[in-house]
Amino acid sequence: MLRGLIFDVDETLVYYEGYDHREWYEKWVMPALREHGIELDYETYRETVTGELPRSYVERFGINHIQFWKIVDGVNLQYRRWMAERGKIRPFSDVDTLEELKAMGLRLAAVSNASQECTEFVLNLFDLRKYFEVVYGKDYSNLDGVKPNPYLVEKALNALGLKPEETMMVGDSHHDVLAGKRAGMKVVNVTRFGKIEGADYYVKDLWELLGRVRKILGTQST
């Protein structure tokens, strides 16, 4: 029986106009790191974000990895505020479906690899926070627990009191698909930016997700 949905946030519910990962790192993050005497090139940073290297890898440069990620996340929050002031963070037009999904009695959670503050910031920006019983950003006590690790997803399941078979993961990325599958859940890939192999269902937008959920719930009630 389907009882809940766990959503990714960035690029699933909201998007960042003109965002370029490398440009953001080099223009925003590197200057902040240099203020703390830290030099880290983009490629090494990228590999820690994609999971090719552990988050703790930066410690070989003499950097406390928790301090490092707190600096990065502080810059990310500044960047999001700067983007928001310029109207460059926008919700997808289909986020209205969250209200309908909630009204259907489903329990909703949001899980992001961004920090808790960054995640709450963008959800509050568009009054989306109210739809989610649980919101989890990265956990500084387990920095390698970000997606594709199932840790944050499992944390959300536990907080909702739901079993993996009662819940679906909804996201746009390879990390979302892997995290959901590793947590034992069915996964819905929202194919806004292309199809990710390994998902159980594919929808072009959240309206199509809503239709699929209605069918699933209709089948359950018959």
HUGI-V18825 format. One record per pair of residues at least 24 apart in sequence whose ideal C-beta (glycine too) atoms are under 7 Angstrom apart, sorted by the first residue. I is the first residue (numbers start at 0). J is the second residue. D is the distance in whole Angstrom. If there is no record, write none. Layout:
# HUGI-V18825
i=<I:I>
j=<J:J>
d=<D:D>
This chain:
# HUGI-V18825
i=<0:0:1:1:1:1:1:1:2:2:2:2:2:3:3:3:3:3:3:3:3:4:4:4:4:4:4:5:5:5:5:5:5:5:6:6:6:7:7:7:7:7:7:7:8:8:8:8:8:9:9:10:10:10:11:11:11:11:12:12:12:12:13:13:13:13:13:13:14:14:15:15:15:16:16:17:23:27:27:28:28:31:31:32:35:37:37:50:53:54:54:64:65:68:68:72:72:75:75:75:76:76:76:79:79:79:83:88:88:90:93:93:93:94:94:94:96:96:96:96:97:97:98:99:100:100:101:103:106:106:106:107:107:108:108:108:108:109:110:110:110:110:111:112:112:112:113:132:133:133:146:146:146:147:147:147:147:148:149:149:149:152:152:152:153:156:169>
j=<165:219:165:167:212:215:216:219:105:106:161:165:166:105:106:107:108:159:161:165:166:100:105:107:166:167:169:108:110:152:155:166:168:169:107:109:169:110:111:169:170:171:172:175:109:111:118:121:122:111:113:171:191:192:169:170:171:189:90:91:94:127:88:89:90:91:121:125:89:91:82:87:88:87:89:87:78:74:78:71:74:70:74:70:70:62:67:147:143:142:143:142:139:139:142:114:117:113:114:117:116:117:120:117:120:121:124:121:124:125:204:205:206:125:127:205:205:206:208:209:127:130:130:209:209:212:130:216:132:159:161:131:132:132:133:155:159:134:135:151:152:155:136:137:145:146:137:159:158:159:174:175:178:174:177:178:181:178:178:181:182:178:179:182:182:182:208>
d=<6:5:7:7:7:5:6:7:7:6:6:4:7:6:4:7:7:5:5:6:4:6:6:5:7:5:6:5:6:6:5:6:5:7:7:5:5:7:7:7:3:6:7:5:5:4:6:6:7:6:7:5:7:7:7:5:5:6:6:6:5:6:6:7:5:7:5:7:6:7:6:6:6:4:6:6:6:5:5:6:5:6:5:6:6:5:7:6:5:4:5:7:6:7:6:4:6:6:7:5:5:5:6:6:6:6:6:6:6:4:5:4:5:7:6:7:4:6:7:5:6:4:7:6:7:7:5:7:6:5:7:5:6:6:4:4:6:5:5:5:6:5:5:6:4:6:7:6:4:6:4:6:4:4:4:5:7:7:5:4:4:5:6:4:5:7:6>
